[in-house]
Amino acid sequence: MSKIKQSLKKSLFNRYFAICSAVILATLTLMGVLIIGFSATYFSENSRETLHKNAEQAAGITLAGMSDYGYRKIPVGTVENGYRIISATTESNIFLVGLDGNTIICSEGENCNHRTFSISENIMKEAIAGEYNGSGTLDGIYETSHYIVGIPIKHNNETLAVLFAATEATDVWFFIMDLMDIIFFCALIATAISSIAIYFVTNKMTKPLREMAAAAKSFSTGDFTVRVPVDGEDEIAQLAKSFNHMADSMADLESVRRSFIANISHELKTPMMTIGGFIDGILDGTVPEEKRKQYLEIVSEEVKRLSRMVKSMLSIARIEAGDMKINPTDFDVNELVCRTVFAFEQKIEEKNLEIMGLESDEVFVNADNDLIHQVVYNLIDNAVKFVNDGGCISFAYNIKDGNVFVSVRNTGAGIAQQELPRLFDRFYKTDKSRSLDKTGVGLGLYIVQTIVNQHKGDLFVKSVEGEYTEFTFSVPATDPKVLKEKNKRRSLDESEKGNT
């Protein structure tokens, strides 16, 4: 059992747990990547937007200072102080570049690195055309990557200079690293919580399967008492219900199998012991020669009994396996009953029995003639065996809802009410029948029930102790249209015979 549980855990629990965990990790990773990507983009765009605002603010300060000089001169001190204020509050570099690409004023003062380099012609053209928006080292001015925005300073559509604002791009990486730490910490907590939840959920989901595996292990040893607890209405619960139903069916089958083996062993044992004992007695001379014929007749009867038992068992096997097909035809069941009763004429005369109900009109049914003959034969055989001497056997027919009900009643000792439900079990014989019927094997009524069920009919029994026993079976009646046509043809045939 422990091996089965371990196998289930390896093949299902661990697999499901690993898949759920992998999905969660993949989801968190994807979510982290998206958050970092969107955050980096937002940070970059926000930085550029801030730089653009800084550049416009610095351009305003520059134009305000130049306006005092007719826009022909730049008051360096005033403008530079304004640049420094903006630079200090936004952590950016503000510098003014002439149309030749050389720095004129810088927020970092006279010794800034911008004055040692010239802005390339391409960048200047882009900035003069409207706005430069880029990132990098600005042709070597910066050692690290920066976000850079450049806008033209114009007066009356005349470009006077270009104003640049720059800030370190490495700040975004510090932001991303901090964000990654936060995401990693949150993902770690989420993974731990979800893993615990998945563990318990998965364990609960697979518990019924482990119980089914343990039950199946018990079934393999012949113990069909184990059942799987059913909790809820989901697919697992439905599977557990089906499993328990299967277990009930297997238990019933096992009970039938054991009962069948026990009964057939008992039924075979008695005649075989009788046959073996008498034959051994004849062979070793224990049985006198004048009694050998008598004992051989007993052996013959026991052999016939074994033959009947085997034949009955083969019939049951063929019916239950579906090999015995029904070939329905329209025939008069009363005529079949009459012919069968005549086969018991000798026994009827020996017991001085009265037979009633054979004078009935034609009763047509649509069924398999041979199989129904077997039903009628078994029922009449039982009636003749258990009717009292000088008693009565009667037959009755009733047509209702498209079915013909055939009843066989015999007077006699009857059957106890508590024994009626078991009459149709294999090998079952009542205490009274065991004393009265020495040759039967208890399969006749089971065969009758099986054949009637194959015809979609019903089989009933009624009995009053000390008075009577009555068996009634139903089979489909012949279609009235077919019966009408049959009667019409018969009338024509009789008319033709009369004319001839």
C-alpha positions in Angstrom: 0.0 0.0 0.0 2.9 2.4 0.9 4.4 1.7 -2.5 1.1 2.6 -4.2 1.0 5.9 -2.2 4.6 6.7 -3.1 4.0 5.9 -6.7 0.9 8.2 -6.8 2.8 10.9 -5.1 5.7 10.6 -7.6 3.4 10.3 -10.7 0.6 12.7 -9.7 1.2 14.7 -6.5 4.8 15.8 -7.3 3.9 16.4 -11.0 0.9 18.5 -10.2 2.8 20.4 -7.5 5.8 21.0 -9.8 3.6 22.2 -12.6 1.6 24.6 -10.4 4.9 25.9 -8.9 6.5 26.3 -12.3 3.4 28.2 -13.6 3.5 30.5 -10.5 7.2 31.1 -10.9 6.8 31.7 -14.6 3.9 34.1 -14.0 5.8 36.0 -11.3 8.9 36.2 -13.5 6.9 37.4 -16.5 5.1 39.9 -14.3 8.5 41.1 -12.9 10.0 41.5 -16.3 6.9 43.5 -17.5 6.9 45.7 -14.4 10.6 46.4 -14.8 10.3 47.0 -18.5 7.3 49.4 -18.1 8.9 51.1 -15.1 12.2 51.6 -17.0 10.3 53.0 -20.0 8.2 55.2 -17.7 11.4 56.4 -15.8 13.1 57.1 -19.1 10.2 59.1 -20.5 9.7 60.9 -17.3 13.4 61.9 -17.2 13.2 63.1 -20.8 10.0 65.0 -20.0 11.7 66.6 -17.0 14.8 67.5 -19.0 12.5 69.1 -21.7 10.8 71.2 -19.1 14.2 72.2 -17.6 15.5 73.1 -21.0 12.4 75.3 -21.7 12.7 76.9 -18.3 16.4 77.6 -18.9 15.6 78.9 -22.5 13.1 81.3 -20.9 15.8 82.6 -18.5 18.2 83.0 -21.4 15.8 84.9 -23.6 14.8 87.1 -20.6 18.4 88.0 -20.0 19.1 88.7 -23.7 16.1 90.9 -24.1 17.8 93.6 -22.0 20.5 93.7 -24.7 18.3 93.6 -27.8 19.0 89.9 -28.1 22.6 90.6 -29.3 24.3 89.9 -26.0 24.0 87.3 -23.3 24.4 88.3 -19.7 26.5 85.4 -18.7 26.4 85.9 -14.9 22.7 86.3 -14.7 21.9 83.4 -17.0 24.5 81.1 -15.4 23.0 81.6 -12.0 19.6 80.7 -13.4 21.1 77.5 -14.9 22.7 76.6 -11.6 19.4 76.9 -9.7 17.6 74.7 -12.2 20.5 72.2 -12.2 20.6 72.0 -8.4 16.9 71.3 -8.1 16.7 68.7 -10.8 20.2 67.1 -10.7 20.9 67.9 -14.3 23.4 69.8 -16.4 22.2 72.9 -18.3 24.5 74.4 -20.9 24.1 76.8 -23.8 25.9 76.1 -27.1 26.5 78.5 -29.9 25.7 77.8 -33.5 29.3 76.6 -33.9 28.8 73.8 -31.4 30.9 75.3 -28.6 29.7 75.8 -25.1 29.0 79.4 -24.0 27.5 79.0 -20.6 27.3 75.9 -18.3 25.6 75.3 -15.0 28.9 73.8 -13.8 30.8 77.0 -14.3 34.0 77.9 -16.2 35.8 74.6 -15.7 33.1 72.3 -17.0 34.0 69.5 -19.3 31.5 70.8 -21.9 33.9 73.6 -22.9 36.6 71.1 -24.0 34.3 69.5 -26.6 32.2 70.7 -29.5 28.8 69.3 -30.2 28.7 67.5 -33.5 27.1 69.0 -36.6 24.5 66.3 -36.9 23.3 66.8 -33.3 23.3 70.6 -33.8 21.2 70.3 -37.0 18.7 68.1 -35.3 18.4 70.4 -32.3 18.1 73.6 -34.5 15.4 71.8 -36.6 13.2 71.5 -33.6 14.5 69.3 -30.8 17.2 66.8 -30.1 16.2 63.9 -27.9 18.8 61.2 -27.3 21.0 59.3 -25.0 24.7 58.5 -24.8 27.9 60.3 -24.0 27.2 63.2 -26.4 30.3 62.6 -28.5 32.5 61.9 -25.5 31.6 64.8 -23.3 30.3 62.4 -20.7 32.0 59.2 -19.5 28.7 57.5 -18.7 25.4 57.4 -20.6 23.1 60.4 -20.2 19.6 61.4 -21.3 20.1 64.6 -23.4 17.5 67.1 -24.7 18.4 70.0 -26.9 16.1 72.8 -28.0 16.8 76.0 -30.1 16.6 79.5 -28.6 14.9 81.7 -31.2 13.8 85.2 -31.5 11.7 86.3 -34.5 12.3 82.9 -36.1 16.0 83.5 -35.8 18.0 80.8 -34.0 20.3 82.5 -31.6 21.8 79.4 -29.8 20.9 75.9 -28.7 20.2 74.9 -25.1 21.0 71.4 -23.8 19.9 69.7 -20.6 21.4 66.3 -19.6 21.0 63.9 -16.7 22.7 60.6 -15.9 20.9 57.6 -17.4 22.5 55.3 -14.8 19.9 56.5 -12.4 17.4 54.3 -14.1 19.5 51.2 -13.4 19.7 52.1 -9.7 15.9 52.4 -9.9 15.6 49.1 -11.6 17.9 47.4 -9.1 15.8 48.7 -6.2 12.6 47.6 -8.0 14.1 44.2 -8.7 14.8 43.7 -5.0 11.3 44.6 -4.1 9.9 42.3 -6.8 12.2 39.5 -5.7 11.2 39.9 -2.1 7.4 39.9 -3.0 7.8 37.0 -5.4 9.6 35.0 -2.7 6.8 35.6 -0.2 4.1 34.9 -2.9 5.9 31.7 -3.9 6.2 30.4 -0.4 2.5 31.1 0.4 1.3 29.7 -2.9 3.5 26.6 -2.5 2.1 25.9 0.9 -1.5 26.4 -0.5 -0.8 24.2 -3.5 0.7 21.5 -1.3 -2.4 21.2 0.8 -4.8 21.6 -2.1 -2.9 19.0 -4.2 -2.7 16.6 -1.2 -6.5 17.0 -0.7 -7.2 16.5 -4.4 -5.0 13.4 -4.7 -6.2 11.8 -1.4 -9.2 10.1 -2.9 -7.0 8.7 -5.6 -4.6 7.3 -3.0 -7.6 5.8 -1.2 -8.8 4.3 -4.5 -5.3 2.8 -5.0 -5.3 1.4 -1.5 -8.8 0.0 -2.1 -7.8 -1.5 -5.4 -4.9 -3.2 -3.5 -7.4 -4.7 -1.1 -9.5 -5.8 -4.0 -6.6 -7.7 -5.4 -6.4 -9.7 -2.2 -10.1 -10.5 -2.2 -11.2 -7.9 0.3 -14.1 -5.9 -1.2 -15.2 -4.2 2.0 -13.1 -1.0 1.5 -14.9 2.1 0.3 -13.7 5.5 -0.7 -15.2 8.5 1.3 -17.2 10.8 -1.1 -16.9 14.5 -0.4 -18.6 17.1 -2.7 -20.0 16.8 -6.2 -16.9 17.5 -8.3 -15.3 15.2 -10.8 -13.2 13.5 -8.2 -16.3 12.9 -6.0 -18.1 11.5 -9.1 -15.1 9.2 -9.7 -15.2 8.1 -6.1 -18.9 7.3 -6.3 -18.4 5.3 -9.5 -15.5 3.5 -7.8 -17.6 2.6 -4.8 -20.4 1.4 -7.1 -17.9 -0.8 -8.9 -16.7 -2.1 -5.6 -20.3 -3.0 -4.7 -20.7 -4.8 -8.0 -17.4 -6.7 -7.5 -18.5 -7.6 -4.0 -21.8 -9.0 -5.3 -20.0 -10.8 -8.1 -17.5 -12.3 -5.7 -20.3 -13.4 -3.4 -22.1 -15.0 -6.3 -18.9 -16.6 -7.5 -18.1 -18.1 -4.1 -21.7 -19.2 -3.7 -21.6 -20.7 -7.2 -18.4 -22.6 -6.5 -19.7 -23.8 -3.1 -23.0 -25.0 -4.6 -21.6 -26.6 -7.6 -19.0 -28.4 -5.5 -21.7 -29.7 -3.2 -24.0 -30.7 -6.1 -21.2 -32.5 -8.0 -19.8 -34.1 -4.9 -22.8 -36.2 -4.0 -23.5 -38.0 -7.3 -19.7 -38.5 -7.9 -19.3 -40.1 -4.5 -22.3 -42.3 -5.2 -21.0 -43.3 -8.6 -17.5 -43.9 -7.4 -18.7 -45.9 -4.3 -21.0 -48.2 -6.3 -18.5 -48.8 -9.1 -15.7 -49.6 -6.6 -18.1 -52.0 -4.8 -18.9 -53.8 -8.1 -15.2 -53.9 -9.1 -13.9 -55.3 -5.8 -16.8 -57.7 -5.4 -18.3 -56.0 -2.3 -21.7 -55.7 -4.2 -23.2 -59.2 -4.8 -23.7 -60.1 -8.4 -27.5 -60.3 -8.1 -27.6 -56.6 -6.9 -25.2 -55.2 -9.5 -28.0 -54.4 -11.9 -29.8 -52.4 -9.2 -26.7 -50.5 -8.3 -25.8 -49.8 -12.0 -29.3 -48.4 -12.5 -28.6 -46.0 -9.6 -25.2 -45.1 -11.2 -27.0 -44.5 -14.5 -29.5 -42.1 -12.8 -26.6 -40.2 -11.1 -24.8 -39.9 -14.5 -28.0 -38.6 -16.0 -28.3 -36.2 -13.1 -24.7 -35.0 -13.8 -25.6 -34.7 -17.5 -28.6 -32.5 -16.7 -26.6 -30.3 -14.4 -23.9 -29.8 -17.0 -26.5 -29.1 -19.7 -28.2 -26.6 -17.4 -24.9 -24.8 -16.6 -24.0 -24.7 -20.3 -27.5 -23.2 -21.1 -27.0 -20.5 -18.4 -23.5 -19.7 -19.7 -24.7 -19.4 -23.3 -27.6 -17.2 -22.3 -25.5 -14.9 -20.0 -22.7 -14.7 -22.6 -25.3 -13.7 -25.3 -24.5 -16.7 -27.4 -28.1 -17.9 -27.2 -29.9 -15.6 -29.5 -33.7 -15.1 -29.4 -35.5 -15.9 -32.6 -39.1 -14.7 -32.0 -41.9 -16.3 -34.0 -45.7 -16.2 -33.6 -47.1 -19.4 -32.1 -49.9 -20.7 -29.9 -48.5 -20.9 -26.3 -51.5 -23.0 -25.2 -50.7 -25.6 -27.8 -47.1 -25.6 -26.5 -48.3 -26.1 -22.9 -50.6 -29.0 -24.1 -47.7 -30.8 -25.8 -45.5 -30.4 -22.8 -48.1 -31.7 -20.4 -48.5 -34.9 -22.6 -44.7 -35.5 -22.0 -45.5 -35.9 -18.3 -48.4 -38.2 -18.9 -46.9 -41.2 -17.1 -46.0 -39.2 -14.0 -49.4 -37.5 -14.0 -51.2 -40.9 -14.1 -48.9 -42.2 -11.3 -49.9 -39.4 -9.0 -53.5 -39.4 -10.2 -53.5 -35.7 -10.9 -56.2 -33.5 -12.3 -55.2 -31.1 -15.2 -57.2 -27.9 -15.8 -57.0 -25.0 -18.2 -55.8 -26.9 -21.3 -59.2 -26.3 -23.1 -58.4 -22.6 -23.5 -58.7 -20.9 -26.9 -55.6 -20.1 -28.9 -53.2 -17.7 -27.2 -50.6 -16.4 -29.6 -47.3 -15.0 -28.4 -44.2 -13.5 -30.2 -41.3 -15.3 -28.6 -38.6 -17.9 -29.2 -40.5 -21.2 -29.4 -37.6 -23.4 -28.1 -36.7 -21.2 -25.2 -40.3 -20.8 -24.1 -40.7 -24.5 -24.3 -37.8 -24.8 -21.9 -39.6 -22.3 -19.5 -42.9 -24.2 -19.7 -41.1 -27.6 -19.3 -39.3 -26.5 -16.1 -42.4 -25.0 -14.6 -44.5 -28.1 -15.3 -41.7 -30.3 -14.1 -41.7 -28.5 -10.8 -45.5 -28.6 -10.6 -45.5 -32.4 -11.1 -42.8 -32.9 -8.6 -44.3 -30.9 -5.8 -48.1 -31.4 -6.3 -49.8 -33.6 -3.8 -51.0 -37.1 -4.8 -54.5 -36.7 -6.3 -53.9 -33.0 -6.5 -54.5 -30.5 -9.3 -52.3 -28.7 -11.8 -54.1 -25.8 -13.6 -53.1 -23.4 -16.3 -54.4 -19.8 -17.0 -53.8 -17.1 -19.6 -54.3 -13.4 -19.3 -53.5 -10.7 -22.0 -52.7 -7.3 -20.8 -50.8 -4.3 -22.2 -49.4 -6.2 -25.1 -48.2 -9.1 -23.0 -49.5 -12.6 -22.4 -49.3 -13.9 -18.8 -49.1 -17.6 -18.4 -49.8 -19.1 -15.0 -48.9 -22.6 -13.8 -50.5 -23.6 -10.4 -50.2 -26.8 -8.4 -51.8 -27.7 -5.2 -49.7 -29.1 -2.4 -47.5 -28.0 0.6 -46.7 -24.6 -0.8 -43.6 -22.5 -0.1 -42.7 -20.5 3.0 -42.9 -16.7 2.5 -39.3 -16.2 3.6 -38.1 -18.6 1.0 -39.9 -17.0 -2.0 -37.2 -14.2 -2.7 -34.5 -16.8 -3.1 -36.3 -19.3 -5.3 -34.6 -17.9 -8.5 -31.1 -18.1 -7.1 -28.7 -20.6 -8.6 -28.7 -24.0 -6.8 -31.2 -22.8 -4.3 -33.5 -25.5 -3.0 -36.0 -25.1 -0.2 -35.9 -27.6 2.7 -39.1 -29.3 1.5 -37.8 -29.5 -2.1 -34.6 -31.2 -1.0 -36.6 -34.0 0.5 -39.1 -34.3 -2.4 -36.7 -33.7 -5.3 -33.7 -35.9 -5.3 -32.7 -35.4 -8.9 -33.0 -31.6 -9.3 -29.9 -29.3 -9.0 -31.6 -26.0 -8.3 -31.0 -24.4 -11.7 -34.4 -24.8 -13.3 -36.0 -21.6 -12.0 -32.9 -19.6 -12.5 -32.9 -20.7 -16.2 -36.6 -19.8 -16.4 -36.0 -16.3 -15.0 -33.0 -15.7 -17.4 -35.0 -16.7 -20.5 -38.0 -14.6 -19.4 -35.8 -11.6 -18.8 -34.3 -12.0 -22.2 -37.8 -11.7 -23.6 -38.3 -8.4 -21.6 -40.9 -10.3 -19.5 -41.5 -10.8 -15.8 -41.7 -13.8 -13.6 -43.8 -13.9 -10.4 -44.5 -16.5 -7.8 -47.3 -16.8 -5.3 -47.7 -19.4 -2.6 -49.8 -20.3 0.4 -48.4 -23.0 2.7 -50.6 -26.0 2.7 -52.6 -24.9 -0.3 -50.9 -24.0 -3.5 -47.9 -22.6 -5.5 -48.4 -20.6 -8.6 -45.7 -19.3 -11.1 -46.6 -16.7 -13.7 -44.4 -15.5 -16.5 -45.1 -12.9 -19.3 -43.9 -12.7 -22.9 -44.9 -10.3 -25.7 -48.2 -11.1 -27.3 -48.5 -11.4 -31.1 -49.3 -8.1 -32.8 -53.1 -7.9 -33.4 -52.6 -7.0 -37.0 -50.5 -10.1 -37.5 -53.0 -12.2 -35.7 -55.8 -10.8 -37.8 -53.9 -11.6 -41.0 -53.1 -15.1 -39.7 -56.9 -15.8 -39.0 -57.8 -14.4 -42.4 -55.4 -16.8 -44.1 -56.7 -19.7 -42.0 -60.3 -18.9 -43.0 -59.3 -18.8 -46.7 -57.5 -22.1 -46.3 -60.5 -23.8 -44.6 -62.8 -22.3 -47.3 -60.6 -23.7 -50.1 -60.5 -27.2 -48.4 -64.4 -27.1 -48.1 -64.8 -26.3 -51.8 -62.5 -29.1 -52.8 
